[in-house]
């Protein structure tokens, strides 16, 4: 991606921040009570400004990945249970706006320490939860599960109509969008998420939900205990 394009994208943050600030003041009554009929348009404006911010963030993340394609998490660790709860909490305002819900199932407890990076893990989970809210159908119910299988993993499940077999082949390619989506996105979220997962030595996969509607995306990471356990000798 050319540097001048990245600079322009980066510079868009400032006017968006100003617009978001004035919008917030309009909504909280700083300039006086807003007419009742303004409510819905202001909410739509807020949603679109947030979409623009997310798009800018995705483009800048993509640029960083271009510059550091072989970045690894090293010996860093991340508590997947805490990360799942944090990402779910961050998604609550959007879930409420969509009249949906995001719940967390921690499985076997509060300790799920994996090899990984906190910032990358949260970005992946943010992307997956936001996608799930968009595609979760009328129920808008998203479940985030922390699972102890094949290392450690976090699954994000929705109850939507699923993903067609034709689209699955290109699901993790950049700039691929679902024509049936109720929202227009950049088509970068899943591509960025899988790349970040693999940079941490893990992966991101898609699965059907057997016997249930919807989709299941799973972030796989290595357990922080894995090297010690594999190298341990019995007494």
MARLOVEX-958589 format. One record per atom (N, C-alpha, C): residue number from 1; residue in three letters; chain; x, y, z. Coordinates in steps of 0.05 Angstrom, whole numbers, plus 5000, padded with zeros to 4 digits. Example, Ala and Ser with C-alpha at 12.3 -4.5 7.8 and 13.67 -1.06 7.14 Angstrom:
2
  num  residu  chaine     X     Y     Z
    1     ALA       A  5264  4886  5156
    1     ALA       A  5246  4910  5156
    1     ALA       A  5264  4934  5156
    2     SER       A  5257  4955  5142
    2     SER       A  5273  4979  5143
    2     SER       A  5258  5001  5157
This chain:
235
  num  residu  chaine     X     Y     Z
    1     UNK       A  5017  4976  5000
    1     UNK       A  5000  5000  5000
    1     UNK       A  5018  5025  5000
    2     UNK       A  5014  5043  4981
    2     UNK       A  5031  5067  4979
    2     UNK       A  5031  5084  5005
    3     UNK       A  5054  5096  5012
    3     UNK       A  5055  5111  5036
    3     UNK       A  5037  5136  5036
    4     UNK       A  5034  5148  5012
    4     UNK       A  5017  5172  5011
    4     UNK       A  4988  5166  5016
    5     UNK       A  4979  5142  5007
    5     UNK       A  4952  5133  5013
    5     UNK       A  4948  5129  5043
    6     UNK       A  4967  5116  5055
    6     UNK       A  4966  5111  5084
    6     UNK       A  4965  5137  5100
    7     UNK       A  4981  5157  5091
    7     UNK       A  4981  5183  5105
    7     UNK       A  4954  5196  5103
    8     UNK       A  4941  5195  5080
    8     UNK       A  4914  5206  5076
    8     UNK       A  4894  5192  5095
    9     UNK       A  4895  5166  5095
    9     UNK       A  4877  5150  5112
    9     UNK       A  4881  5158  5141
   10     UNK       A  4907  5160  5149
   10     UNK       A  4913  5167  5177
   10     UNK       A  4902  5195  5184
   11     UNK       A  4905  5214  5165
   11     UNK       A  4896  5241  5169
   11     UNK       A  4865  5243  5172
   12     UNK       A  4851  5223  5162
   12     UNK       A  4822  5223  5164
   12     UNK       A  4812  5220  5193
   13     UNK       A  4830  5210  5210
   13     UNK       A  4822  5206  5238
   13     UNK       A  4814  5232  5252
   14     UNK       A  4829  5254  5246
   14     UNK       A  4823  5279  5259
   14     UNK       A  4795  5290  5253
   15     UNK       A  4787  5293  5228
   15     UNK       A  4760  5303  5223
   15     UNK       A  4739  5284  5233
   16     UNK       A  4743  5258  5232
   16     UNK       A  4724  5239  5242
   16     UNK       A  4721  5243  5273
   17     UNK       A  4743  5248  5286
   17     UNK       A  4742  5252  5315
   17     UNK       A  4726  5277  5322
   18     UNK       A  4730  5298  5306
   18     UNK       A  4715  5323  5311
   18     UNK       A  4685  5318  5306
   19     UNK       A  4678  5305  5284
   19     UNK       A  4650  5300  5277
   19     UNK       A  4637  5283  5299
   20     UNK       A  4652  5262  5309
   20     UNK       A  4641  5245  5330
   20     UNK       A  4637  5261  5356
   21     UNK       A  4655  5280  5362
   21     UNK       A  4652  5296  5385
   21     UNK       A  4627  5314  5385
   22     UNK       A  4623  5327  5362
   22     UNK       A  4599  5344  5359
   22     UNK       A  4573  5327  5360
   23     UNK       A  4575  5303  5348
   23     UNK       A  4551  5286  5348
   23     UNK       A  4545  5278  5377
   24     UNK       A  4565  5271  5392
   24     UNK       A  4561  5264  5420
   24     UNK       A  4548  5287  5436
   25     UNK       A  4556  5312  5430
   25     UNK       A  4545  5335  5444
   25     UNK       A  4516  5339  5435
   26     UNK       A  4510  5334  5410
   26     UNK       A  4482  5337  5401
   26     UNK       A  4464  5316  5415
   27     UNK       A  4475  5292  5418
   27     UNK       A  4459  5271  5430
   27     UNK       A  4455  5274  5460
   28     UNK       A  4475  5286  5473
   28     UNK       A  4472  5288  5502
   28     UNK       A  4460  5315  5511
   29     UNK       A  4452  5332  5491
   29     UNK       A  4438  5356  5498
   29     UNK       A  4455  5380  5505
   30     UNK       A  4481  5379  5499
   30     UNK       A  4499  5401  5505
   30     UNK       A  4490  5427  5492
   31     UNK       A  4478  5426  5468
   31     UNK       A  4469  5450  5454
   31     UNK       A  4439  5455  5458
   32     UNK       A  4428  5441  5478
   32     UNK       A  4399  5443  5482
   32     UNK       A  4385  5418  5473
   33     UNK       A  4360  5414  5481
   33     UNK       A  4345  5390  5473
   33     UNK       A  4342  5388  5443
   34     UNK       A  4348  5365  5433
   34     UNK       A  4344  5360  5404
   34     UNK       A  4315  5352  5398
   35     UNK       A  4304  5361  5376
   35     UNK       A  4277  5353  5369
   35     UNK       A  4274  5322  5369
   36     UNK       A  4252  5312  5377
   36     UNK       A  4248  5284  5379
   36     UNK       A  4253  5269  5353
   37     UNK       A  4247  5281  5330
   37     UNK       A  4251  5267  5305
   37     UNK       A  4280  5265  5297
   38     UNK       A  4298  5277  5312
   38     UNK       A  4326  5275  5306
   38     UNK       A  4338  5249  5317
   39     UNK       A  4325  5236  5335
   39     UNK       A  4336  5212  5348
   39     UNK       A  4347  5191  5329
   40     UNK       A  4330  5182  5311
   40     UNK       A  4338  5160  5293
   40     UNK       A  4360  5169  5274
   41     UNK       A  4358  5193  5261
   41     UNK       A  4380  5202  5244
   41     UNK       A  4407  5205  5258
   42     UNK       A  4406  5214  5283
   42     UNK       A  4431  5216  5298
   42     UNK       A  4443  5189  5304
   43     UNK       A  4427  5169  5310
   43     UNK       A  4437  5142  5315
   43     UNK       A  4449  5131  5289
   44     UNK       A  4436  5135  5267
   44     UNK       A  4447  5126  5241
   44     UNK       A  4474  5139  5236
   45     UNK       A  4475  5166  5241
   45     UNK       A  4500  5180  5237
   45     UNK       A  4522  5169  5254
   46     UNK       A  4516  5164  5280
   46     UNK       A  4535  5152  5298
   46     UNK       A  4546  5125  5288
   47     UNK       A  4527  5108  5278
   47     UNK       A  4535  5082  5267
   47     UNK       A  4554  5085  5243
   48     UNK       A  4548  5103  5225
   48     UNK       A  4564  5107  5201
   48     UNK       A  4592  5118  5208
   49     UNK       A  4593  5136  5228
   49     UNK       A  4619  5147  5236
   49     UNK       A  4636  5124  5248
   50     UNK       A  4623  5106  5263
   50     UNK       A  4638  5084  5275
   50     UNK       A  4647  5065  5253
   51     UNK       A  4631  5060  5233
   51     UNK       A  4640  5044  5210
   51     UNK       A  4664  5056  5196
   52     UNK       A  4664  5082  5193
   52     UNK       A  4687  5096  5180
   52     UNK       A  4712  5093  5197
   53     UNK       A  4708  5096  5224
   53     UNK       A  4731  5093  5242
   53     UNK       A  4743  5064  5240
   54     UNK       A  4726  5044  5240
   54     UNK       A  4735  5017  5238
   54     UNK       A  4749  5011  5212
   55     UNK       A  4739  5023  5190
   55     UNK       A  4752  5019  5164
   55     UNK       A  4780  5031  5164
   56     UNK       A  4783  5055  5176
   56     UNK       A  4809  5067  5178
   56     UNK       A  4828  5050  5194
   57     UNK       A  4818  5040  5217
   57     UNK       A  4834  5022  5234
   57     UNK       A  4843  4997  5218
   58     UNK       A  4825  4986  5203
   58     UNK       A  4832  4961  5188
   58     UNK       A  4853  4967  5167
   59     UNK       A  4851  4989  5154
   59     UNK       A  4871  4996  5133
   59     UNK       A  4898  5000  5146
   60     UNK       A  4899  5014  5169
   60     UNK       A  4924  5019  5183
   60     UNK       A  4936  4993  5194
   61     UNK       A  4919  4975  5204
   61     UNK       A  4929  4949  5213
   61     UNK       A  4941  4934  5189
   62     UNK       A  4927  4935  5167
   62     UNK       A  4937  4921  5143
   62     UNK       A  4965  4931  5135
   63     UNK       A  4969  4958  5137
   63     UNK       A  4995  4969  5131
   63     UNK       A  5016  4959  5150
   64     UNK       A  5010  4958  5176
   64     UNK       A  5029  4949  5195
   64     UNK       A  5037  4919  5189
   65     UNK       A  5017  4904  5181
   65     UNK       A  5023  4876  5175
   65     UNK       A  5041  4873  5150
   66     UNK       A  5037  4892  5131
   66     UNK       A  5055  4892  5108
   66     UNK       A  5084  4897  5116
   67     UNK       A  5087  4915  5135
   67     UNK       A  5114  4923  5144
   67     UNK       A  5127  4902  5162
   68     UNK       A  5111  4887  5177
   68     UNK       A  5121  4867  5195
   68     UNK       A  5107  4840  5190
   69     UNK       A  5111  4829  5167
   69     UNK       A  5097  4804  5159
   69     UNK       A  5104  4780  5177
   70     UNK       A  5128  4781  5189
   70     UNK       A  5136  4757  5204
   70     UNK       A  5136  4762  5234
   71     UNK       A  5120  4782  5243
   71     UNK       A  5119  4789  5271
   71     UNK       A  5108  4765  5287
   72     UNK       A  5120  4759  5310
   72     UNK       A  5111  4737  5327
   72     UNK       A  5108  4747  5355
   73     UNK       A  5092  4732  5370
   73     UNK       A  5087  4741  5398
   73     UNK       A  5109  4733  5417
   74     UNK       A  5128  4717  5408
   74     UNK       A  5150  4709  5426
   74     UNK       A  5140  4693  5450
   75     UNK       A  5148  4702  5473
   75     UNK       A  5140  4689  5498
   75     UNK       A  5116  4703  5511
   76     UNK       A  5103  4721  5497
   76     UNK       A  5080  4735  5509
   76     UNK       A  5058  4716  5514
   77     UNK       A  5041  4723  5534
   77     UNK       A  5018  4706  5541
   77     UNK       A  4993  4723  5543
   78     UNK       A  4971  4710  5538
   78     UNK       A  4945  4724  5540
   78     UNK       A  4925  4705  5554
   79     UNK       A  4910  4716  5572
   79     UNK       A  4888  4701  5585
   79     UNK       A  4864  4703  5567
   80     UNK       A  4857  4681  5554
   80     UNK       A  4835  4681  5535
   80     UNK       A  4808  4686  5548
   81     UNK       A  4805  4677  5573
   81     UNK       A  4780  4683  5588
   81     UNK       A  4776  4712  5592
   82     UNK       A  4797  4726  5601
   82     UNK       A  4796  4755  5605
   82     UNK       A  4791  4769  5578
   83     UNK       A  4805  4760  5557
   83     UNK       A  4803  4773  5531
   83     UNK       A  4774  4770  5521
   84     UNK       A  4762  4746  5524
   84     UNK       A  4735  4741  5515
   84     UNK       A  4715  4760  5530
   85     UNK       A  4719  4762  5556
   85     UNK       A  4701  4780  5571
   85     UNK       A  4704  4809  5563
   86     UNK       A  4729  4818  5559
   86     UNK       A  4735  4845  5551
   86     UNK       A  4722  4851  5524
   87     UNK       A  4726  4833  5505
   87     UNK       A  4715  4838  5478
   87     UNK       A  4684  4838  5479
   88     UNK       A  4672  4820  5495
   88     UNK       A  4643  4820  5497
   88     UNK       A  4633  4846  5509
   89     UNK       A  4647  4856  5530
   89     UNK       A  4639  4881  5542
   89     UNK       A  4641  4904  5523
   90     UNK       A  4662  4904  5506
   90     UNK       A  4665  4926  5487
   90     UNK       A  4643  4925  5466
   91     UNK       A  4632  4902  5461
   91     UNK       A  4611  4899  5440
   91     UNK       A  4583  4905  5450
   92     UNK       A  4580  4909  5477
   92     UNK       A  4553  4912  5488
   92     UNK       A  4538  4937  5476
   93     UNK       A  4551  4960  5473
   93     UNK       A  4536  4983  5462
   93     UNK       A  4525  4977  5435
   94     UNK       A  4540  4965  5417
   94     UNK       A  4530  4958  5391
   94     UNK       A  4508  4937  5392
   95     UNK       A  4512  4918  5410
   95     UNK       A  4491  4897  5414
   95     UNK       A  4465  4909  5422
   96     UNK       A  4466  4928  5441
   96     UNK       A  4442  4942  5450
   96     UNK       A  4429  4957  5427
   97     UNK       A  4445  4971  5411
   97     UNK       A  4435  4986  5389
   97     UNK       A  4420  4968  5369
   98     UNK       A  4430  4943  5366
   98     UNK       A  4418  4924  5348
   98     UNK       A  4397  4907  5361
   99     UNK       A  4392  4913  5387
   99     UNK       A  4373  4897  5403
   99     UNK       A  4381  4868  5404
  100     UNK       A  4407  4863  5408
  100     UNK       A  4418  4837  5410
  100     UNK       A  4432  4832  5437
  101     UNK       A  4448  4811  5438
  101     UNK       A  4462  4804  5463
  101     UNK       A  4488  4790  5456
  102     UNK       A  4508  4793  5473
  102     UNK       A  4533  4778  5471
  102     UNK       A  4538  4766  5498
  103     UNK       A  4540  4740  5499
  103     UNK       A  4544  4726  5525
  103     UNK       A  4570  4710  5523
  104     UNK       A  4583  4705  5546
  104     UNK       A  4608  4691  5547
  104     UNK       A  4605  4665  5563
  105     UNK       A  4615  4643  5552
  105     UNK       A  4616  4618  5566
  105     UNK       A  4645  4611  5571
  106     UNK       A  4654  4612  5596
  106     UNK       A  4682  4608  5602
  106     UNK       A  4690  4579  5605
  107     UNK       A  4671  4561  5602
  107     UNK       A  4678  4533  5603
  107     UNK       A  4688  4524  5630
  108     UNK       A  4714  4517  5631
  108     UNK       A  4726  4505  5655
  108     UNK       A  4737  4525  5675
  109     UNK       A  4731  4550  5673
  109     UNK       A  4740  4568  5693
  109     UNK       A  4752  4593  5682
  110     UNK       A  4767  4607  5700
  110     UNK       A  4778  4634  5693
  110     UNK       A  4806  4633  5683
  111     UNK       A  4819  4610  5681
  111     UNK       A  4847  4609  5673
  111     UNK       A  4849  4594  5646
  112     UNK       A  4856  4609  5626
  112     UNK       A  4861  4598  5599
  112     UNK       A  4884  4614  5587
  113     UNK       A  4908  4608  5596
  113     UNK       A  4932  4623  5588
  113     UNK       A  4944  4612  5563
  114     UNK       A  4944  4628  5542
  114     UNK       A  4955  4619  5516
  114     UNK       A  4979  4636  5508
  115     UNK       A  4994  4625  5490
  115     UNK       A  5016  4640  5478
  115     UNK       A  5003  4660  5458
  116     UNK       A  5008  4685  5462
  116     UNK       A  4996  4705  5444
  116     UNK       A  4999  4733  5453
  117     UNK       A  4988  4751  5439
  117     UNK       A  4990  4780  5444
  117     UNK       A  4962  4791  5451
  118     UNK       A  4960  4805  5472
  118     UNK       A  4934  4816  5482
  118     UNK       A  4921  4834  5461
  119     UNK       A  4936  4852  5449
  119     UNK       A  4925  4871  5430
  119     UNK       A  4915  4856  5405
  120     UNK       A  4931  4838  5394
  120     UNK       A  4922  4823  5370
  120     UNK       A  4898  4806  5376
  121     UNK       A  4898  4793  5400
  121     UNK       A  4875  4775  5407
  121     UNK       A  4850  4791  5409
  122     UNK       A  4851  4814  5422
  122     UNK       A  4826  4830  5424
  122     UNK       A  4816  4840  5397
  123     UNK       A  4834  4848  5380
  123     UNK       A  4826  4857  5353
  123     UNK       A  4812  4834  5338
  124     UNK       A  4823  4810  5340
  124     UNK       A  4810  4787  5327
  124     UNK       A  4782  4783  5339
  125     UNK       A  4779  4783  5365
  125     UNK       A  4753  4778  5378
  125     UNK       A  4734  4800  5372
  126     UNK       A  4744  4825  5371
  126     UNK       A  4726  4848  5364
  126     UNK       A  4714  4843  5336
  127     UNK       A  4731  4836  5317
  127     UNK       A  4722  4831  5290
  127     UNK       A  4701  4809  5288
  128     UNK       A  4707  4787  5302
  128     UNK       A  4689  4764  5301
  128     UNK       A  4662  4770  5314
  129     UNK       A  4663  4784  5336
  129     UNK       A  4637  4790  5350
  129     UNK       A  4621  4810  5334
  130     UNK       A  4634  4830  5323
  130     UNK       A  4619  4850  5306
  130     UNK       A  4607  4836  5282
  131     UNK       A  4622  4818  5269
  131     UNK       A  4611  4803  5246
  131     UNK       A  4587  4786  5255
  132     UNK       A  4590  4773  5277
  132     UNK       A  4569  4756  5287
  132     UNK       A  4543  4771  5293
  133     UNK       A  4546  4795  5303
  133     UNK       A  4522  4812  5309
  133     UNK       A  4508  4819  5283
  134     UNK       A  4524  4824  5262
  134     UNK       A  4513  4832  5236
  134     UNK       A  4497  4808  5224
  135     UNK       A  4509  4784  5226
  135     UNK       A  4498  4761  5212
  135     UNK       A  4482  4742  5230
  136     UNK       A  4475  4751  5253
  136     UNK       A  4461  4733  5272
  136     UNK       A  4431  4731  5269
  137     UNK       A  4421  4742  5248
  137     UNK       A  4392  4740  5243
  137     UNK       A  4375  4756  5262
  138     UNK       A  4350  4749  5265
  138     UNK       A  4332  4765  5281
  138     UNK       A  4339  4764  5311
  139     UNK       A  4350  4741  5320
  139     UNK       A  4356  4738  5348
  139     UNK       A  4378  4756  5358
  140     UNK       A  4398  4762  5340
  140     UNK       A  4421  4778  5347
  140     UNK       A  4435  4768  5372
  141     UNK       A  4435  4742  5375
  141     UNK       A  4448  4730  5398
  141     UNK       A  4475  4718  5390
  142     UNK       A  4496  4727  5404
  142     UNK       A  4523  4718  5399
  142     UNK       A  4534  4705  5424
  143     UNK       A  4547  4681  5421
  143     UNK       A  4559  4667  5444
  143     UNK       A  4589  4665  5439
  144     UNK       A  4604  4673  5459
  144     UNK       A  4633  4671  5458
  144     UNK       A  4641  4649  5478
  145     UNK       A  4654  4628  5468
  145     UNK       A  4661  4605  5485
  145     UNK       A  4691  4602  5487
  146     UNK       A  4701  4599  5511
  146     UNK       A  4729  4593  5516
  146     UNK       A  4731  4563  5520
  147     UNK       A  4747  4550  5503
  147     UNK       A  4748  4521  5502
  147     UNK       A  4776  4510  5505
  148     UNK       A  4778  4488  5519
  148     UNK       A  4804  4475  5523
  148     UNK       A  4806  4450  5504
  149     UNK       A  4810  4455  5479
  149     UNK       A  4811  4434  5459
  149     UNK       A  4834  4439  5440
  150     UNK       A  4851  4419  5436
  150     UNK       A  4874  4422  5417
  150     UNK       A  4889  4447  5423
  151     UNK       A  4898  4450  5448
  151     UNK       A  4910  4475  5458
  151     UNK       A  4888  4491  5471
  152     UNK       A  4886  4516  5464
  152     UNK       A  4864  4532  5474
  152     UNK       A  4850  4546  5451
  153     UNK       A  4825  4552  5454
  153     UNK       A  4811  4565  5432
  153     UNK       A  4788  4582  5442
  154     UNK       A  4781  4602  5427
  154     UNK       A  4757  4618  5432
  154     UNK       A  4739  4616  5408
  155     UNK       A  4714  4607  5412
  155     UNK       A  4695  4604  5390
  155     UNK       A  4675  4627  5392
  156     UNK       A  4668  4639  5369
  156     UNK       A  4647  4659  5368
  156     UNK       A  4625  4648  5350
  157     UNK       A  4601  4645  5361
  157     UNK       A  4579  4632  5348
  157     UNK       A  4556  4651  5344
  158     UNK       A  4543  4651  5320
  158     UNK       A  4519  4666  5316
  158     UNK       A  4497  4646  5308
  159     UNK       A  4472  4657  5306
  159     UNK       A  4449  4640  5300
  159     UNK       A  4436  4649  5274
  160     UNK       A  4453  4659  5255
  160     UNK       A  4443  4668  5230
  160     UNK       A  4438  4646  5210
  161     UNK       A  4439  4653  5184
  161     UNK       A  4433  4634  5163
  161     UNK       A  4458  4619  5153
  162     UNK       A  4481  4624  5165
  162     UNK       A  4505  4610  5157
  162     UNK       A  4518  4622  5133
  163     UNK       A  4538  4609  5122
  163     UNK       A  4554  4618  5099
  163     UNK       A  4553  4598  5077
  164     UNK       A  4547  4607  5053
  164     UNK       A  4544  4588  5031
  164     UNK       A  4570  4574  5025
  165     UNK       A  4569  4550  5014
  165     UNK       A  4593  4535  5007
  165     UNK       A  4609  4550  4985
  166     UNK       A  4596  4564  4968
  166     UNK       A  4610  4579  4947
  166     UNK       A  4627  4601  4959
  167     UNK       A  4618  4614  4980
  167     UNK       A  4633  4636  4992
  167     UNK       A  4655  4627  5010
  168     UNK       A  4652  4603  5021
  168     UNK       A  4672  4593  5040
  168     UNK       A  4700  4592  5029
  169     UNK       A  4702  4585  5003
  169     UNK       A  4728  4582  4991
  169     UNK       A  4744  4608  4991
  170     UNK       A  4731  4631  4992
  170     UNK       A  4745  4657  4992
  170     UNK       A  4740  4673  5018
  171     UNK       A  4731  4659  5038
  171     UNK       A  4722  4672  5063
  171     UNK       A  4743  4689  5076
  172     UNK       A  4768  4680  5075
  172     UNK       A  4790  4694  5088
  172     UNK       A  4807  4710  5069
  173     UNK       A  4798  4714  5045
  173     UNK       A  4813  4731  5026
  173     UNK       A  4806  4761  5031
  174     UNK       A  4825  4779  5025
  174     UNK       A  4819  4808  5029
  174     UNK       A  4799  4818  5009
  175     UNK       A  4783  4837  5019
  175     UNK       A  4763  4852  5003
  175     UNK       A  4740  4834  4992
  176     UNK       A  4735  4811  5006
  176     UNK       A  4713  4794  4999
  176     UNK       A  4690  4801  5018
  177     UNK       A  4667  4809  5006
  177     UNK       A  4644  4817  5022
  177     UNK       A  4620  4800  5015
  178     UNK       A  4602  4797  5034
  178     UNK       A  4578  4781  5030
  178     UNK       A  4557  4800  5017
  179     UNK       A  4548  4793  4993
  179     UNK       A  4529  4810  4980
  179     UNK       A  4502  4812  4995
  180     UNK       A  4497  4792  5011
  180     UNK       A  4472  4792  5026
  180     UNK       A  4473  4806  5053
  181     UNK       A  4496  4818  5059
  181     UNK       A  4500  4830  5085
  181     UNK       A  4482  4855  5088
  182     UNK       A  4470  4859  5112
  182     UNK       A  4455  4883  5117
  182     UNK       A  4472  4908  5120
  183     UNK       A  4499  4904  5121
  183     UNK       A  4517  4927  5124
  183     UNK       A  4539  4924  5103
  184     UNK       A  4551  4946  5096
  184     UNK       A  4573  4945  5077
  184     UNK       A  4599  4948  5092
  185     UNK       A  4617  4929  5090
  185     UNK       A  4642  4930  5104
  185     UNK       A  4665  4931  5084
  186     UNK       A  4689  4931  5095
  186     UNK       A  4713  4932  5077
  186     UNK       A  4720  4906  5065
  187     UNK       A  4711  4884  5077
  187     UNK       A  4719  4857  5068
  187     UNK       A  4747  4851  5078
  188     UNK       A  4757  4865  5098
  188     UNK       A  4784  4861  5108
  188     UNK       A  4785  4847  5135
  189     UNK       A  4762  4847  5150
  189     UNK       A  4762  4838  5177
  189     UNK       A  4772  4809  5181
  190     UNK       A  4761  4790  5166
  190     UNK       A  4769  4762  5169
  190     UNK       A  4798  4757  5159
  191     UNK       A  4805  4771  5138
  191     UNK       A  4833  4768  5128
  191     UNK       A  4853  4778  5149
  192     UNK       A  4847  4801  5161
  192     UNK       A  4865  4812  5181
  192     UNK       A  4865  4793  5205
  193     UNK       A  4842  4784  5213
  193     UNK       A  4840  4767  5237
  193     UNK       A  4856  4741  5234
  194     UNK       A  4854  4728  5211
  194     UNK       A  4869  4703  5207
  194     UNK       A  4899  4709  5206
  195     UNK       A  4907  4731  5193
  195     UNK       A  4935  4738  5192
  195     UNK       A  4947  4742  5220
  196     UNK       A  4932  4757  5236
  196     UNK       A  4941  4762  5264
  196     UNK       A  4942  4737  5280
  197     UNK       A  4923  4719  5276
  197     UNK       A  4923  4693  5290
  197     UNK       A  4948  4677  5283
  198     UNK       A  4955  4676  5257
  198     UNK       A  4978  4661  5248
  198     UNK       A  5004  4674  5257
  199     UNK       A  5004  4701  5260
  199     UNK       A  5028  4714  5270
  199     UNK       A  5034  4705  5299
  200     UNK       A  5013  4697  5313
  200     UNK       A  5016  4688  5341
  200     UNK       A  5021  4658  5342
  201     UNK       A  5025  4645  5319
  201     UNK       A  5029  4617  5319
  201     UNK       A  5004  4601  5321
  202     UNK       A  4981  4614  5317
  202     UNK       A  4955  4600  5319
  202     UNK       A  4941  4600  5292
  203     UNK       A  4914  4600  5292
  203     UNK       A  4899  4600  5267
  203     UNK       A  4871  4609  5273
  204     UNK       A  4856  4615  5251
  204     UNK       A  4828  4622  5253
  204     UNK       A  4813  4606  5233
  205     UNK       A  4793  4591  5242
  205     UNK       A  4779  4573  5224
  205     UNK       A  4748  4578  5225
  206     UNK       A  4735  4569  5204
  206     UNK       A  4706  4570  5203
  206     UNK       A  4694  4542  5205
  207     UNK       A  4671  4540  5218
  207     UNK       A  4657  4515  5221
  207     UNK       A  4627  4520  5220
  208     UNK       A  4612  4500  5209
  208     UNK       A  4583  4500  5212
  208     UNK       A  4577  4493  5241
  209     UNK       A  4552  4498  5249
  209     UNK       A  4542  4490  5275
  209     UNK       A  4524  4466  5272
  210     UNK       A  4534  4441  5276
  210     UNK       A  4518  4417  5272
  210     UNK       A  4492  4418  5288
  211     UNK       A  4470  4414  5274
  211     UNK       A  4444  4414  5288
  211     UNK       A  4433  4440  5296
  212     UNK       A  4447  4462  5288
  212     UNK       A  4438  4489  5296
  212     UNK       A  4444  4508  5274
  213     UNK       A  4428  4530  5272
  213     UNK       A  4433  4549  5251
  213     UNK       A  4457  4567  5258
  214     UNK       A  4468  4579  5237
  214     UNK       A  4489  4599  5242
  214     UNK       A  4517  4589  5236
  215     UNK       A  4536  4605  5245
  215     UNK       A  4565  4600  5239
  215     UNK       A  4581  4600  5264
  216     UNK       A  4604  4588  5262
  216     UNK       A  4622  4586  5285
  216     UNK       A  4651  4591  5276
  217     UNK       A  4662  4613  5285
  217     UNK       A  4690  4619  5279
  217     UNK       A  4707  4613  5304
  218     UNK       A  4730  4600  5300
  218     UNK       A  4746  4591  5323
  218     UNK       A  4775  4602  5321
  219     UNK       A  4783  4617  5342
  219     UNK       A  4810  4626  5344
  219     UNK       A  4826  4605  5360
  220     UNK       A  4846  4593  5347
  220     UNK       A  4862  4572  5359
  220     UNK       A  4889  4584  5368
  221     UNK       A  4897  4580  5393
  221     UNK       A  4923  4588  5402
  221     UNK       A  4936  4566  5418
  222     UNK       A  4962  4566  5420
  222     UNK       A  4976  4546  5435
  222     UNK       A  4975  4552  5465
  223     UNK       A  4971  4532  5481
  223     UNK       A  4971  4535  5510
  223     UNK       A  4999  4544  5519
  224     UNK       A  5000  4562  5538
  224     UNK       A  5026  4571  5549
  224     UNK       A  5040  4548  5563
  225     UNK       A  5026  4527  5571
  225     UNK       A  5038  4504  5584
  225     UNK       A  5048  4484  5565
  226     UNK       A  5042  4487  5539
  226     UNK       A  5048  4466  5519
  226     UNK       A  5077  4458  5518
  227     UNK       A  5096  4477  5515
  227     UNK       A  5124  4469  5513
  227     UNK       A  5134  4454  5537
  228     UNK       A  5126  4464  5561
  228     UNK       A  5136  4451  5586
  228     UNK       A  5125  4423  5588
  229     UNK       A  5099  4420  5581
  229     UNK       A  5087  4393  5583
  229     UNK       A  5100  4374  5563
  230     UNK       A  5105  4383  5539
  230     UNK       A  5117  4366  5519
  230     UNK       A  5146  4358  5526
  231     UNK       A  5160  4376  5538
  231     UNK       A  5188  4371  5544
  231     UNK       A  5192  4358  5571
  232     UNK       A  5170  4355  5586
  232     UNK       A  5174  4345  5613
  232     UNK       A  5180  4315  5612
  233     UNK       A  5196  4306  5632
  233     UNK       A  5203  4277  5634
  233     UNK       A  5189  4266  5658
  234     UNK       A  5180  4241  5656
  234     UNK       A  5168  4228  5679
  234     UNK       A  5189  4220  5699
  235     UNK       A  5182  4221  5724
  235     UNK       A  5201  4215  5745
  235     UNK       A  5207  4185  5745
